[in-house]
Amino acid sequence: MEWVFEQENMDWAALSNLYKIAPLGDKHPDDLKTAFTNSLYKCFVFDGAVLAGAGRALADGIDCSYICDVAIHPDFQGQGLGKAIISKLRDLSAGHKKIILYAVPGKEGFYKKLGFKRMSTAMAIFKNQERALAAGLVNDT
């Protein structure tokens, strides 16, 4: 596996396809380029020419680092690659006062094993609030 921490030669269409098959949704290549460009830390993991995994951390360099958009190709899931990407992004973010991670419902146990704790004060406004409510990402209570 080859780990890459810069995006100069990134094939954004391949990354978009990775999110689709992971499955983490339909993310347009240009949107991914913007998101990763604006992220302080990023990593892409290749197995030969295959993009096996990716992730990023949106960080300010001192106070807060937000780990997000970690996607693993189905052929590489269950082999520790997700854990390795999260661990690398966590290591890169170590100087921050807090490291935040947004988890897909049902995956909280995975992140708990990596040292993350549930937040009691997190709140969010989603572009599609109704869908976020229906998916259990937020609630009205």
matplotlib code that plots the C-alpha trace (Angstrom):
import matplotlib.pyplot as plt

x = [0.0, 1.2, 0.2, 0.0, -0.5, -0.7, -3.3, -1.4, -1.9, -5.3, -7.9, -11.0, -13.3, -11.7, -12.2, -15.9, -16.3, -14.7, -17.3, -20.1, -19.0, -17.9, -20.9, -20.8, -22.9, -22.7, -20.0, -19.1, -15.4, -15.2, -16.8, -14.3, -11.4, -12.6, -13.2, -9.8, -8.0, -9.4, -8.4, -5.1, -4.6, -5.5, -4.4, -5.0, -4.1, -3.4, -3.0, -1.2, -3.5, -6.6, -7.6, -8.2, -9.0, -9.1, -9.8, -9.2, -9.2, -10.4, -8.1, -7.1, -3.6, -4.2, -7.7, -9.9, -9.4, -12.4, -11.8, -14.3, -14.9, -13.1, -13.9, -12.7, -13.1, -15.3, -12.5, -10.3, -13.0, -12.5, -8.7, -7.8, -7.4, -10.1, -8.6, -5.2, -6.5, -8.3, -5.2, -3.0, -5.3, -5.6, -1.7, -1.5, -4.1, -2.4, -1.4, -5.0, -7.0, -9.8, -10.2, -13.8, -15.2, -18.6, -19.8, -22.3, -25.1, -24.3, -20.5, -19.9, -18.5, -15.7, -14.6, -14.9, -12.3, -10.0, -10.4, -13.2, -15.9, -19.6, -20.2, -23.2, -23.1, -22.7, -25.4, -25.8, -27.7, -27.9, -28.6, -31.4, -32.7, -35.6, -33.3, -30.9, -33.9, -35.2, -31.7, -31.3, -28.4, -30.2, -33.4, -35.8, -35.4]
y = [0.0, 3.5, 6.4, 9.8, 13.0, 15.6, 15.9, 17.3, 14.2, 13.1, 11.8, 13.4, 11.3, 8.2, 9.6, 10.4, 6.8, 5.6, 7.5, 6.1, 2.4, 2.7, 3.6, 7.2, 9.0, 10.8, 13.5, 15.4, 15.4, 19.2, 19.4, 16.8, 18.8, 21.9, 20.0, 18.3, 21.5, 23.3, 20.5, 20.8, 17.0, 14.4, 11.0, 8.7, 5.0, 3.2, -0.5, -0.2, 1.9, 1.3, 4.0, 1.8, 4.5, 8.2, 10.6, 14.2, 16.4, 20.0, 21.7, 25.1, 24.2, 24.9, 24.5, 22.1, 19.3, 17.6, 14.2, 13.4, 11.8, 8.6, 6.1, 2.6, 0.6, -2.4, -4.8, -3.4, -3.1, -5.2, -5.3, -2.4, 0.3, 2.5, 2.2, 3.1, 6.2, 7.4, 6.8, 8.7, 11.6, 11.6, 11.5, 14.5, 16.3, 15.6, 19.2, 20.4, 21.1, 18.9, 16.3, 15.9, 13.1, 12.8, 9.2, 7.4, 6.1, 2.6, 3.0, 4.7, 1.6, 1.4, 5.0, 4.4, 1.7, 4.3, 6.6, 8.8, 9.7, 10.6, 14.4, 15.6, 19.1, 18.7, 20.3, 20.7, 22.4, 20.3, 21.6, 18.9, 19.0, 16.6, 13.9, 14.4, 13.9, 10.9, 9.3, 9.9, 12.2, 14.9, 15.1, 17.8, 17.0]
z = [0.0, -0.9, 1.4, -0.2, 1.9, -0.9, -3.6, -6.6, -8.8, -7.3, -9.7, -8.3, -10.3, -8.8, -5.3, -6.2, -7.3, -4.0, -2.0, -4.1, -3.7, 0.0, 0.2, 1.6, -0.9, -4.2, -3.9, -7.1, -8.0, -8.0, -4.5, -3.2, -4.7, -2.8, 0.5, 0.4, -0.7, 2.3, 4.7, 6.5, 6.6, 4.0, 3.1, 0.1, 0.2, -3.0, -3.8, -7.1, -9.3, -7.1, -4.6, -1.6, 1.0, 1.7, 4.5, 5.6, 8.7, 8.5, 11.0, 12.1, 13.4, 17.1, 18.5, 16.5, 14.0, 12.5, 11.0, 8.2, 4.8, 5.6, 2.8, 2.2, -1.0, -0.4, -1.4, 1.4, 4.2, 7.3, 6.9, 9.3, 6.6, 8.0, 11.5, 10.0, 8.2, 11.3, 13.4, 11.0, 10.8, 14.6, 14.9, 12.4, 14.5, 17.9, 18.6, 18.6, 21.8, 20.5, 17.7, 16.6, 14.4, 12.8, 12.8, 10.6, 12.9, 14.0, 13.7, 17.0, 18.6, 16.0, 16.8, 20.6, 20.2, 18.7, 21.7, 20.7, 23.2, 22.6, 22.8, 24.7, 23.4, 19.6, 17.5, 13.7, 11.0, 7.8, 4.3, 4.2, 7.8, 7.0, 5.7, 8.6, 11.0, 9.2, 9.2, 12.9, 12.6, 14.6, 16.6, 17.8, 21.5]

ax = plt.figure().add_subplot(projection="3d")
ax.plot(x, y, z, "-o")
ax.set_aspect("equal")
plt.show()
